[in-house]
């Protein structure tokens, strides 16, 4: 089915009858994702280097130090670090916290699962972000700056789907909730 050229042609013909479209051939760049194919090795690579660069520029982090990890060791975030005074609220008001979290989420969704857990923690504080939370988001951006050229590689062998999960017990500082997580790997990716 995956290599059925006739089916591909029929599908393109049907789509062109339904929609105004133009066949530009094999995709090499779509929605901020660069796609590199090596048909001889039966490999597909996906990267979002240029999108990450745009995000870094948007949040004025293009010249920041490069981070080695997406989160600093020992950092404990909670709602207690949220703004409490009017002055603290004014200070944090102009910080584009939710926008930065959303921009990073787009990278996580397609090519950067290595940042997923850290971003999920940052997402908890979108309604009450404080200076400490913003510093943690900037740490993710610094890490993305250092690793912006990372990519996912999918091999062309037999499809092998792997599933892993894990959980923590009462890891949320604010309400002692546990957190679980999972990852699916297709042909070994992400590695």
C-alpha positions in Angstrom: 0.0 0.0 0.0 2.8 2.5 0.9 4.5 2.2 -2.4 1.4 1.9 -4.6 2.1 4.5 -7.3 -1.3 4.0 -9.0 -3.1 4.6 -5.7 -1.0 7.8 -5.2 -1.9 9.0 -8.7 -5.6 8.2 -8.2 -5.6 10.1 -4.9 -3.9 13.1 -6.4 -6.5 13.1 -9.3 -9.4 12.9 -6.8 -8.0 15.7 -4.7 -7.4 17.9 -7.7 -11.1 17.5 -8.7 -12.2 18.4 -5.1 -9.8 21.3 -4.6 -7.8 23.8 -6.5 -4.3 22.5 -6.2 -0.9 22.2 -7.8 1.4 19.2 -7.5 4.8 20.6 -6.6 6.4 17.1 -6.3 8.1 15.7 -3.2 7.8 17.8 -0.1 11.1 19.3 1.2 9.7 21.9 3.5 6.3 22.1 5.1 4.9 24.2 8.0 8.4 25.1 9.3 9.6 21.5 9.1 12.5 20.7 6.7 12.3 17.2 5.3 15.4 15.4 4.0 15.0 12.1 2.2 17.7 9.6 1.4 16.0 7.0 -0.8 19.1 4.8 -1.1 19.4 4.4 2.7 15.6 4.5 3.0 15.8 7.3 5.6 13.8 10.4 6.3 15.0 13.3 8.5 12.9 16.1 9.9 14.3 19.2 11.5 12.9 22.7 12.5 16.2 24.6 12.6 14.8 27.7 10.8 11.7 27.7 12.9 13.7 27.5 16.1 15.9 30.4 14.9 12.7 32.5 14.2 11.4 31.7 17.7 14.7 32.7 19.3 14.7 36.0 17.4 11.1 36.6 18.3 11.9 36.3 22.0 15.2 38.1 21.8 17.2 34.9 22.6 19.2 34.6 19.4 22.4 35.8 21.1 21.8 34.2 24.5 24.1 31.7 26.1 23.6 28.2 24.9 22.0 25.8 27.4 23.1 22.3 28.0 19.8 21.0 29.4 16.2 22.2 29.0 15.9 22.7 32.7 18.4 23.8 35.4 19.2 21.2 38.0 17.4 21.7 41.3 14.8 24.1 40.0 11.5 23.7 41.8 8.6 25.7 40.4 5.3 26.3 42.0 2.4 28.7 42.1 4.0 30.3 45.2 6.4 31.9 42.7 3.5 33.7 40.9 3.2 37.5 41.2 1.5 38.6 44.4 1.8 42.4 44.4 0.6 45.0 41.8 4.2 45.8 41.0 5.1 42.2 40.4 2.0 41.9 38.1 3.0 45.0 36.1 6.5 43.6 35.7 5.4 40.3 34.4 2.4 41.7 32.3 4.5 42.4 29.2 6.4 39.1 29.2 5.1 36.9 26.4 5.1 33.7 28.5 2.1 31.9 26.9 3.3 32.8 23.4 6.8 31.4 24.1 5.3 28.2 25.6 3.1 27.8 22.5 6.0 28.4 20.1 8.1 25.8 21.9 5.1 23.4 21.9 5.1 23.5 18.1 8.7 22.3 18.0 8.0 19.6 20.6 5.0 18.4 18.6 6.9 17.6 15.5 10.7 17.2 16.0 11.8 17.8 19.6 10.3 15.3 22.1 13.4 15.8 24.3 11.8 19.1 25.5 8.3 17.7 26.1 8.4 17.0 29.8 10.0 20.3 30.7 7.5 22.2 28.6 4.6 20.3 30.2 5.7 21.6 33.5 6.0 25.2 32.2 2.5 24.9 30.7 1.0 24.6 34.2 1.8 28.2 34.9 0.4 30.0 31.9 -2.3 31.7 33.9 0.0 32.7 36.8 3.6 32.9 35.5 6.1 34.7 37.5 9.8 35.7 37.0 11.0 32.2 38.0 8.7 30.6 35.5 9.8 33.0 32.7 13.5 32.2 33.6 12.7 28.5 33.2 11.1 29.1 29.8 14.2 31.0 28.7 16.3 28.1 29.8 14.4 25.9 27.3 15.0 28.5 24.6 18.7 28.5 25.5 18.8 24.8 25.2 17.0 25.0 21.8 19.6 27.5 20.7 22.4 25.0 21.3 20.5 22.1 19.8 18.6 23.8 17.0 20.2 21.6 14.4 19.0 18.3 16.0 16.6 16.2 13.9 14.6 13.1 13.9 15.6 10.2 11.7 13.1 7.5 10.5 14.5 4.4 8.9 12.8 2.5 6.2 12.8 -1.0 7.6 9.8 -3.0 8.8 7.5 -0.9 10.9 8.3 -1.4 14.5 6.3 0.5 17.1 7.6 0.6 20.7 5.8 2.1 23.7 7.3 3.2 27.0 5.6 4.9 30.0 6.6 6.1 33.4 5.1 8.0 36.3 6.1 10.0 39.3 4.4 10.1 42.7 3.2 13.4 44.0 5.7 15.4 42.0 3.6 18.5 41.6 4.6 21.1 44.2 1.2 22.8 44.3 -1.3 20.0 44.8 0.8 16.8 45.2 -0.6 15.2 42.0 1.3 12.5 40.3 2.4 12.8 36.7 2.6 10.1 34.1 4.2 10.2 30.7 4.7 8.1 27.6 6.6 7.9 24.4 5.9 6.0 21.2 8.9 5.1 19.0 8.5 4.3 15.3 11.5 2.4 13.9 13.7 3.6 16.8 12.8 7.3 16.5 13.0 9.4 18.4 16.4 8.3 19.7 
